[in-house]
Amino acid sequence: MLKSKKVSYLILGVLILFCSGIVLWTFMVLRGLSFTPLFFAYSKNYPEVGPRDNFEVADGILMIKELDKEIIQDRIEKGKEFLYRMENQDLHGFPKNYEAATDYSEPKLYTVYSASVIYTFLYIYDYNKDEQILAHLQDWAGFLLFMQEKDKNSPVYGAFSYSYDLDAEEKEARYVIGTSALSIFTLLRLYEITGEQKYLDSAKIAGDWLVSMQREDGVVNPYASHKGNEWVYGDQFSLLYNGQTLSALSKLYQKTKDQKYYLAAQKIAQNFAQRYEAAGRHYVIDEYRAKNPISNTWVVMSLMDFYKASKDDYYKDIVFELSSQIIANQIKNPEDLFSYGQIDGAYSTSGNGWISEVMTDTYSFCLEQKRGDCEKYRKATLNIMRWLVSRTYVKENSSLLKNPDRAEGGVFWSQSFKYVRIDSVCHALNGYTRLIKYL
């Protein structure tokens, strides 16, 4: 009888262990986690992890032990060449994604990603004065201007269509405020670099459309879309879209001194500030996403831009306070090398890249303001950059791809999803080119 009970308990124990294993496996699959070891110390037990001079490769992640200026310079060059390869040679626009495993890009060009690429190339030009970049500006800007609605009788006059379908040869009848806002960023930089009035004129009518989309409470409606025979307008509040719009209108005001842009920007800034205070001076929440650091980084960026237009110290204080909260959530567990440097709540290279880009600006702004706690922004940004570098395709981690040479320099989305989204590359390069002077 006693022996029978022992056997029963043994069987029960085995079943519990088996079921626990199934539950753990299911959880990890759903979360997109990998069974690859997290510690360099275990590398000898796994053939896919091999020692190198300054890195280890595991599950396609190139974990850099020490990030230095030379590595960042190399990634700037590789990232630049990757973006060149992504250009559509007929219309000179850019796709949203590149499927590195199959060497495929969808037959669609996106205005917002095309504007972002130009913006990044101009940062690279600021960094190294690469004259080859200037030779491409007319073509790249030509696509951007082509995507803008020029019919003065249209309710979206001045707005930018979201995308262009290469197969159907038509623009998408959807106009997102973030697309027009980021296009303004780029148009103002093009005007600054070339002095051509057409870019400033284009930025102004885009700004006018953004102002027309604003409600009395300061919120800017997210999009206008033509469906059937009518225009449909979104009404959800988005921190990201409103932050992009606040930055664009602040920049436009600084360039033109037109009060309508300042007043519209001020309404958004006041709305952000009210929400920040209501949240106890912590992360703000919108109607698109749960609480997250990426959207709140747009609050930081846009209020920084508005401060430069308004010189109101109240907004400057929010910039540094919220920036400090964001970097306080950086993962720094030395035994979790896959996550080390990542900002908790931001899981992709696009999100972390965006945070690193803005924290670079926060660091520069902190130095300008002669504050005493600036170094924490630089250190946090370097940690994120090492995380980004580890998720960049180079020869050491791309040999199994269909076209490794074409993928080189692309920053893939995450450990689980290794396609390249164009803005991941742009955010990484924007941060690299602006922080490197401080190394």
C-alpha positions in Angstrom: 0.0 0.0 0.0 2.8 2.4 1.0 4.7 1.5 -2.2 1.6 2.2 -4.3 1.2 5.6 -2.7 4.9 6.4 -3.4 4.4 5.4 -7.1 1.3 7.6 -7.2 3.1 10.6 -5.8 6.0 10.0 -8.2 3.6 10.0 -11.2 1.8 13.0 -9.9 5.1 14.9 -9.5 6.2 14.0 -13.0 2.8 15.2 -14.3 3.1 18.5 -12.4 6.6 19.1 -13.9 5.4 18.2 -17.4 2.4 20.5 -17.2 4.6 23.3 -15.7 6.9 22.9 -18.6 4.1 23.1 -21.1 2.7 26.3 -19.4 6.2 27.9 -19.4 6.8 27.0 -23.0 3.4 28.4 -24.0 4.1 31.6 -22.0 7.4 32.1 -23.7 6.1 31.5 -27.2 3.2 34.0 -26.6 5.6 36.6 -25.3 8.0 36.0 -28.2 10.8 35.0 -25.8 13.8 32.9 -26.7 15.4 30.0 -24.9 18.8 31.3 -25.9 20.9 31.8 -22.8 21.2 35.3 -21.3 24.7 35.1 -19.9 28.1 35.1 -21.6 29.3 32.7 -18.9 27.2 29.9 -20.5 28.3 30.5 -24.1 30.6 27.5 -24.1 27.5 25.2 -23.8 25.7 26.6 -26.9 27.2 26.4 -30.4 25.2 29.5 -31.6 27.0 31.7 -29.0 30.7 32.1 -29.7 33.3 34.3 -28.2 34.7 37.3 -30.2 37.0 40.1 -29.5 34.3 42.5 -28.3 31.0 40.7 -28.8 29.0 37.6 -28.5 26.3 36.4 -31.0 23.2 34.7 -29.7 19.8 34.3 -31.4 20.9 36.9 -34.0 21.7 39.4 -31.3 25.3 40.8 -31.5 25.9 41.7 -27.9 28.6 44.4 -27.7 30.6 44.3 -24.5 32.1 47.8 -24.9 30.5 50.5 -27.1 33.1 52.9 -28.5 33.2 55.8 -31.0 34.6 53.6 -33.7 31.6 51.2 -33.5 29.2 54.1 -33.7 31.0 55.6 -36.7 30.8 52.2 -38.4 27.0 51.9 -37.7 26.4 55.4 -39.1 28.1 54.5 -42.3 26.4 51.1 -42.6 23.0 52.6 -41.7 23.5 55.3 -44.4 24.2 52.7 -47.1 21.3 50.6 -46.0 18.9 53.6 -46.4 20.3 54.3 -49.9 19.5 50.7 -50.8 15.9 51.1 -49.7 15.1 53.9 -52.1 12.6 53.3 -54.8 14.5 54.2 -58.0 11.5 55.4 -59.9 9.7 57.7 -57.4 12.5 58.1 -54.9 10.3 57.3 -51.9 10.9 54.7 -49.2 9.0 51.7 -47.8 7.9 51.1 -44.3 9.4 47.7 -43.7 12.1 45.5 -45.2 11.7 41.7 -44.7 15.4 40.8 -44.3 14.8 37.0 -44.1 13.2 37.0 -47.6 14.8 40.2 -49.1 11.3 41.7 -49.7 9.7 45.1 -49.4 6.0 45.6 -50.0 5.0 47.6 -53.2 4.1 50.7 -51.2 5.9 53.9 -50.4 5.2 55.9 -47.2 5.3 59.6 -46.9 6.2 59.7 -43.2 9.1 57.2 -43.6 10.3 59.0 -46.7 10.3 62.3 -44.8 12.1 60.6 -41.9 14.8 59.2 -44.1 15.5 62.7 -45.6 15.6 64.1 -42.1 18.2 61.5 -41.1 20.3 62.0 -44.2 20.5 65.7 -43.3 21.7 64.8 -39.8 24.4 62.7 -41.4 25.3 65.6 -43.6 25.6 67.8 -40.5 27.9 65.2 -39.0 30.3 64.5 -41.9 29.4 66.9 -44.7 28.9 64.1 -47.2 28.2 66.0 -50.5 26.7 62.8 -52.0 23.7 63.4 -49.8 23.0 66.8 -51.3 23.0 65.4 -54.8 19.9 63.3 -53.9 17.8 66.0 -52.2 15.9 67.1 -55.3 14.7 63.5 -56.0 13.8 62.7 -52.4 12.1 66.0 -51.8 10.3 65.6 -55.1 8.5 62.5 -53.8 7.6 64.4 -50.6 6.1 67.3 -52.5 4.3 64.9 -54.9 2.4 63.4 -51.9 1.0 66.8 -50.7 -2.5 67.8 -51.6 -2.3 70.9 -53.7 -6.0 71.4 -54.5 -7.0 74.6 -52.7 -10.7 73.5 -52.7 -9.9 70.3 -50.9 -10.7 70.0 -47.2 -7.2 68.5 -46.8 -5.4 71.2 -48.8 -1.8 71.2 -47.6 -1.9 67.7 -46.0 0.2 64.8 -47.0 -1.2 61.5 -48.2 -0.1 58.6 -46.0 1.1 56.3 -48.7 1.5 55.5 -52.4 0.5 52.1 -53.8 3.0 51.2 -56.5 0.8 48.4 -58.0 -2.4 50.6 -58.2 -0.4 53.7 -58.9 -2.4 55.8 -56.6 -2.2 57.8 -53.4 -4.0 56.6 -50.3 -7.0 58.9 -49.4 -5.9 59.0 -45.8 -4.2 62.0 -44.2 -2.7 61.6 -40.8 -1.6 64.6 -38.8 1.7 62.9 -37.8 2.6 62.5 -41.5 2.2 66.2 -42.2 3.9 67.2 -38.9 7.0 65.1 -39.6 7.0 66.3 -43.2 7.2 69.8 -41.8 10.3 68.9 -39.8 11.9 67.8 -43.1 10.7 70.6 -45.2 12.1 73.2 -42.8 15.5 71.4 -42.8 15.4 71.3 -46.6 14.7 75.1 -46.6 17.5 75.7 -44.2 20.0 73.6 -46.3 19.0 74.7 -49.8 17.3 78.1 -49.2 14.6 77.1 -51.7 11.3 78.9 -51.0 9.2 76.0 -52.2 10.0 74.0 -49.1 9.0 76.8 -46.7 5.8 77.4 -48.7 5.0 73.7 -48.5 5.6 73.6 -44.8 3.3 76.6 -44.2 0.3 75.1 -46.0 0.8 71.8 -44.1 0.9 73.8 -40.9 -2.3 75.6 -41.9 -4.0 72.2 -42.3 -2.8 71.1 -38.9 -4.2 74.2 -37.3 -7.6 73.5 -39.1 -7.7 70.1 -37.4 -7.4 71.5 -33.9 -10.3 71.5 -31.4 -11.1 74.1 -28.8 -9.5 72.1 -26.0 -6.2 72.1 -28.0 -6.3 68.5 -29.1 -5.7 67.9 -32.8 -7.8 65.3 -34.4 -5.6 62.4 -35.7 -6.6 62.0 -39.3 -9.0 62.7 -42.2 -9.9 59.9 -44.5 -12.0 59.9 -47.6 -14.4 56.9 -47.6 -17.0 56.5 -50.3 -18.3 60.0 -50.9 -17.6 61.5 -47.6 -14.7 62.6 -45.3 -14.3 60.8 -42.0 -12.3 62.4 -39.2 -10.7 60.6 -36.3 -11.3 62.0 -32.8 -9.2 59.9 -30.4 -6.5 61.8 -28.5 -3.0 60.7 -29.4 0.1 61.9 -27.5 2.3 60.8 -30.3 0.4 62.7 -33.1 -0.3 65.7 -30.9 3.4 65.8 -29.8 4.5 65.6 -33.4 2.1 68.5 -34.3 3.3 70.6 -31.3 6.9 70.2 -32.4 6.1 71.0 -36.0 4.0 74.1 -35.2 6.7 75.3 -32.7 9.4 74.9 -35.4 7.2 76.6 -37.9 6.6 79.6 -35.6 10.3 80.0 -35.0 10.9 80.1 -38.7 8.0 82.3 -39.8 7.0 84.2 -36.6 3.4 83.7 -37.6 1.3 83.9 -34.4 -1.3 81.4 -35.6 1.3 78.6 -35.4 2.3 79.8 -31.9 -1.2 80.0 -30.6 -2.1 76.5 -31.9 1.1 75.1 -30.4 0.4 76.8 -27.1 -3.0 75.1 -26.9 -1.4 71.7 -27.3 1.3 72.5 -24.7 -1.3 73.6 -22.2 -3.3 70.5 -22.8 -0.2 68.3 -22.3 0.6 70.2 -19.1 -2.9 69.8 -17.7 -2.8 66.0 -18.3 0.7 65.8 -16.8 -0.5 67.6 -13.6 -3.6 65.4 -13.5 -1.4 62.3 -13.6 0.5 63.5 -10.5 3.4 64.8 -12.7 4.0 61.3 -14.0 3.5 59.5 -17.4 0.6 60.8 -19.4 -1.9 58.4 -20.9 -3.8 58.9 -24.2 -6.6 57.1 -26.0 -4.4 55.1 -28.4 -2.1 53.2 -26.0 -1.6 52.1 -22.5 0.9 54.1 -20.3 4.2 53.9 -22.1 7.6 55.7 -22.3 7.5 56.2 -26.1 4.5 58.5 -26.2 5.8 60.3 -23.2 9.1 60.9 -24.9 7.0 62.8 -27.5 5.7 65.0 -24.7 9.4 65.7 -23.8 10.4 66.4 -27.3 7.5 68.6 -28.2 7.6 70.6 -24.9 11.3 71.1 -25.5 10.5 72.6 -28.9 7.7 74.7 -27.4 10.0 76.0 -24.7 12.4 77.2 -27.4 9.5 79.1 -29.0 8.0 80.4 -25.7 10.8 80.6 -23.2 8.4 79.6 -20.5 10.3 77.8 -17.8 7.3 75.9 -16.7 7.6 73.7 -19.8 11.3 73.4 -19.4 10.8 71.9 -15.9 8.4 69.3 -17.3 11.0 68.4 -20.0 13.7 67.5 -17.4 11.4 66.0 -14.9 9.7 63.6 -17.4 13.0 62.8 -19.0 14.4 61.7 -15.7 11.4 59.5 -15.1 11.9 57.8 -18.5 15.5 57.0 -18.0 14.9 55.8 -14.5 13.1 52.9 -16.0 16.1 51.7 -17.9 16.9 48.0 -17.5 20.4 47.6 -16.0 20.5 44.0 -14.8 24.1 42.8 -15.7 22.9 39.2 -15.8 20.2 40.1 -18.4 22.4 41.1 -21.3 19.6 40.8 -23.9 17.6 43.6 -22.2 20.4 45.7 -20.7 20.0 49.3 -21.8 16.4 48.9 -22.9 13.8 51.2 -21.5 11.1 49.2 -19.6 7.9 49.5 -21.5 9.6 50.0 -24.9 10.2 46.7 -26.6 11.2 47.5 -30.2 14.2 49.2 -31.7 11.9 51.9 -33.1 10.7 52.8 -29.6 14.1 52.6 -27.9 15.7 54.3 -30.8 13.2 57.2 -30.5 14.0 57.5 -26.8 17.7 57.6 -27.4 17.3 60.2 -30.1 15.3 62.5 -27.7 17.5 61.9 -24.7 20.4 63.0 -26.9 18.6 66.3 -27.4 17.7 66.4 -23.7 21.4 66.0 -22.9 22.4 68.8 -25.3 19.6 71.0 -23.9 20.7 70.2 -20.3 24.3 71.4 -21.2 22.9 74.6 -22.7 20.9 75.3 -19.6 24.0 74.7 -17.5 22.3 72.1 -15.2 24.4 69.9 -12.9 22.8 66.5 -13.7 23.3 66.2 -17.4 25.6 63.2 -17.4 22.7 60.8 -16.5 21.1 61.5 -19.9 24.3 60.8 -21.8 24.9 57.5 -19.9 21.4 56.3 -20.4 21.5 57.1 -24.1 24.8 55.2 -24.6 23.2 52.2 -22.9 20.3 52.3 -25.3 22.7 52.7 -28.2 24.6 49.6 -27.3 21.2 47.8 -27.2 20.4 49.2 -30.7 23.9 48.3 -32.1 23.3 44.7 -30.9 20.2 44.5 -33.1 21.8 45.8 -36.3 22.5 43.5 -39.2 26.3 43.1 -39.9 28.3 40.3 -41.3 28.5 38.4 -38.0 24.7 38.0 -37.5 23.3 38.0 -41.1 24.8 35.0 -42.9 21.5 33.1 -42.9 19.6 35.9 -44.6 18.6 35.7 -48.2 20.6 38.8 -49.1 23.0 39.7 -46.2 24.7 42.5 -48.2 21.4 44.3 -48.7 20.4 43.9 -45.1 23.7 45.2 -43.6 23.1 48.3 -41.5 19.4 47.6 -41.0 18.2 47.7 -37.4 15.8 44.9 -36.9 12.6 45.3 -34.9 13.2 42.9 -32.0 14.7 39.7 -30.9 11.6 37.8 -32.0 10.7 39.8 -35.2 13.8 40.5 -37.3 12.3 42.6 -40.1 13.7 46.1 -40.4 11.4 49.0 -40.0 12.8 52.2 -41.6 12.2 54.4 -38.6 14.2 52.1 -36.4 17.2 52.9 -38.6 16.4 56.6 -38.7 16.0 56.9 -34.9 19.3 55.1 -34.3 21.2 57.2 -36.8 19.7 60.4 -35.5 21.0 59.6 -32.0 24.4 58.4 -33.2 25.1 61.4 -35.3 24.2 63.9 -32.5 25.8 62.1 -29.5 29.1 61.1 -31.2 30.6 64.6 -30.6 30.3 64.0 -26.9 32.3 60.8 -26.9 
